[in-house]
Every structure is written in C-alpha cells, then in structure tokens.
C-alpha cells in the first residue's frame, strides 16, 4: 500500500464561517475514524477558501470513503455548508514523504 491524500477545496455558503463548517463535520469525522485506511484529517481556512485534506493508506481506501460521504453520509449537515459550484476534489498518491 502507498499513502494517498484526498484533497478538496471549496468556498462556503455565504454567511458561514470555517467554524460553522467544522461544527457541521462532527458526523463526518466519526465516519472517517471508522473507515479502513484512515490516517488523519486537516481542515484549513485560507481567507474563505476551505481546504480539507484526508490522509489514507491507499488510493482505494480514499475512493471507498469518498463514495460513502456522498451516499451513506448524504444526510450530513456538512453538505448544506458548501458552495458546491466551487468544489475541486482530488485523490492523489503520495510521491515522496519526509518525517522528523
């Protein structure tokens, strides 16, 4: 297996903040923790653009989880926080890694 990153960028629905988005993710966080291959998740707010990065053991693990976010987790409140016209979603294998 090789590590993969799921990287999503988007803008929030007008009037919402990064804190609103994080709060709406409570059920998604629990879902991710239970998925095979899950390593970690980071959410960043860069001046209104949200970057959501999830590390997986493999591209296959990332793809399975992403499919579940749109099917099993379709009723999650997080979906109502995202301006879906701005979403850029990618799953990419890690080419190189440096650890301390």
N, C-alpha and C positions, 0 to 999 in steps of 0.2 A: 504494500500500500504506500501511496505517496500523499503527502498533505495537500489539501486544496483549500482555497479561500472562496467563500461566497461573498461577493461584494455588490452592494446595492446603494445607489444614490438617488435622491429624490427631494422634492420640496414638500412641506406640509400643507394641509388645507389652510387657507388664510385665517389668521386669528389664533392658530395653535402654536405652541412652543415645543422645543425639544423635550422639556419636562413632561408636557402632555403626551408626547409620543412614547417616552419611556414608561409612563404610567399605564398607557394602553397596551403595553407589551408584556404585562405580567403573565398572561396565559401562554404567550408565545415563548417566553423564557422557560417556563415549566415544560412546555412541549419539547423544546430544543434539548434541555437537560436529559430527557428520556430517550433521545434518538441515538441509535448506534453511530459511533464515529465522531460524535460531538466533542470538540476540544474547548472552545471558548467563543465568546461573542463580545464585540465592542461597538458602541453607538457613539458617533461623533456629530457635533453640530458646528458647521463651519459657516457662520453668518447666514443661517437659514437653509442651507443645504445639508441634509442629513446623510451621513454615510454609515451604513450598517454592514459590519464585517463579521463573518462567522467562519471559524476555522474547523475543518473536518479532517478525518483520517484519509479520506479519498474523495475523488470527484463523484463516484457512485453514491456515497453517503450523502453528500451535499445535494445531489439531484433528488434522491428519495425524500429528503427533508423538505426541500423546496416544493415538491409536489404536494406534500402534506399540508404545507402552510396555506395553499390555495384550495385544498379540498377538506381535509379533516378540520382545519382551523379557519374555514371560510367565515364563520360567525364571530371571529375575534374582533373586538373593538378597534384593534390597530388598523384595520383596513379603511376605516372611516377617517383616519387622521392623515392619510397620504393623498397627495395630488397625483393620481395615477397617470396623468399625461406627462409627468416629469421623470418617471422611473427608468433607471438604467440598471439592469440586473445582469450579473456575470458570475460564472463559476469557473475558476482557473486553477490549474495545478501549480503548486509552488515549485519554482525552478531552483531556488537557492535559499538557504537558511543559515543565519549566524546566531549562535546562542552565547550567553555570557560564559 
